[in-house]
Amino acid sequence: MDLNEPPSSILNPPSSLPFLGLPHRPPFVFVRELVKVNAGVSADAVTSFARNDPMFAGHFPDNPLVPGVILTEALAQTAGIAAASGYPEKEKPLFLLSAIRTMKFLRPARPEEQIDLHAERLAQVDELVQFKVAASVQGVLIAEGQIVLSATEGFATGPE
C-alpha cells in the first residue's frame, strides 16, 4: 500500500455524478455511481475503495477491510439521494443520518470490490424517513439494516 499516492477513488469522485442533494464533499462522498432512482422512494448506487486509501493502513494493515461505519455511511448517502430526489431541485432539504435501527455485517468488504448499494423507503413521519438498506458484492449480501434520516430546515445547494 503506497500512502504517498492519493487514492483517486476517494479524492476524485466521478465528475459524471450529479449533485444529488448530499451535503457531503470529497473525501467523504462514498457514492461513486448512481445506477437507478425512484424519486422519493429508492435508490441503487455503486461504491468501491482504492487499495491505497489511507483508512486501510490502520484497518487492517495485513488484512484490509472496509470499516462497517464507512459502509453504513455509503448506505446512508444512498438513502439520502433517494429521499432528496422526491423534492424539487431548489427545495431539497438536507437529509442527515439520525438513527441506525439495525445493521448486520454478513461478510467483510475489501478494497477494489464493487459494492452495490440499495436503499428503499419504508416509512415517513414528519421529517423522519426510515429506510431499509442493503449492500452486496457480486450478488452476495454483505450488509443489511434499517436507518432513519431526518430532513433539516436548510436546503441543500449545489457546489459553488
N, C-alpha and C positions, 0 to 999 in steps of 0.2 A: 504494500500500500504506500503510494507516494503522496505524503501530505503536503508537499510543496506544490503539487499540481492541483488547481482548483477543480472541484467536481462540477463539470459542465451541467449535469442534470439538475444540480441544486442552484447554481448561480445564474443560469440562463434558461428559465423555463421556455418552452416553445413559444415563439412570437405569434404563432397561429392561435394560441389560446386566448380568446377574447376576454375582456374584463367581464366578470360574471357576478358582481356584487360581493366578492370576497374582500374583507378589509386587509387581508394579508399581502405582503410583498416579499420578494426574494430576500433572504434564502428560506422563507417559511411558507412558500407555496408548494404544496405537495401533489396537487392535481397536475399531471403532465399533459393529459389529453382528455377532452370531453368527448364521449362516444355517443351519448343519447340523453335527451332531457324531455321529460313530460312535464310541462310548465306547472310548477307549484306542487307536483306530486312525486316525481322520482328523477334520479339521475344515475347514469353509468359513466364511469371515468376510468382512467388508467394512470398508474404511477410506477416508478421504479427508482432505485437509488444506486448511484455510481459506487463502485468498489472503493474508490479513494475518498468517499465522503468522510469528513473528519469524525463523525459520530462512531464510525467503525473502529477507530483507533482505540476506543475505550469500551466498545460494546460489540463484540469482544475481540481482542487483538488476534487471537488464533482461530476464532470461530465466529466471524461477523454475522450478526443478526439484526434485522430492523427492529428497533425498540417498539414494544407494544403501544406505548404512548404516541409514537410518531405514526404508527398505523392507524390508531384511533383518531388522531388529528386529520389524517388524509381522508378518513371516512366522514368526519365532521365537516370538512371542507366540501366534500361531495354533497352531503346533505344541505349545506348552506347554499350551494349552487341550485339545488332542486327547489329549496324554499324561496330564494330570491327570484328565481325565474318566473314565479307567479305574479310578479309586480311589474308595472310599467317602469321603463328604464330610469326615469327621473324620480321615482318614488320607492326604489328598492331600499328596505331597511337593512341595517347590518344584522346578521344573524350570528350570535355568539353561542358557543358551547356552554350550556348551563348545568347539565347533569349527564352522567353515564349511568343509565339504569342497570344494564348488564353488558358485559363484554367478555367473550371467551376467545382464547387464542388456541387454535386446534393444532397448528404446526407453525414453526418459525418461517418468517420471510427472510430471504437472503439478498445480498447485493446483486444487482443486474437482473433479478427476476422481474418479469412484467406482472404487476399486481392489478387485478381487475377489482374495481370498487363499485358498490351498488348501495344506493340509499333510497328508501321508499317511505313516504309519509304515512304514519299510522293514525295520528290524531292531532287536532289543534284546539287549544283553549286559549282564547285571547292571544297574547303574544308568544305563547309557548307552543312549540311544534315538536312532536315526538316522531322519531324515525327508526325504522328497522334498517340496520346496516350490515353489510357482508363484504368480505374480501376473499378473493380466490386467486390461485396461481394454477394455470393450465387446467382450469375447470375443477380444481380441488379446493374446497372451502378451507380457508386457513384462519378466519376470524369472523365472528358474528356477534351482534348485540343490539341494544336499543339505546339511543341517545336522545337528549332533549336540547333543542336550540331555543334561544329567546331572541325576539326581534327588539332591537333598540330603537329609540325615538329618532336618532340621527339617520340620515340617508347615506347609503354607500355612493361614492362618487368615483369615477374612473381616475386613473393616474393622470397627473397634470402634465 
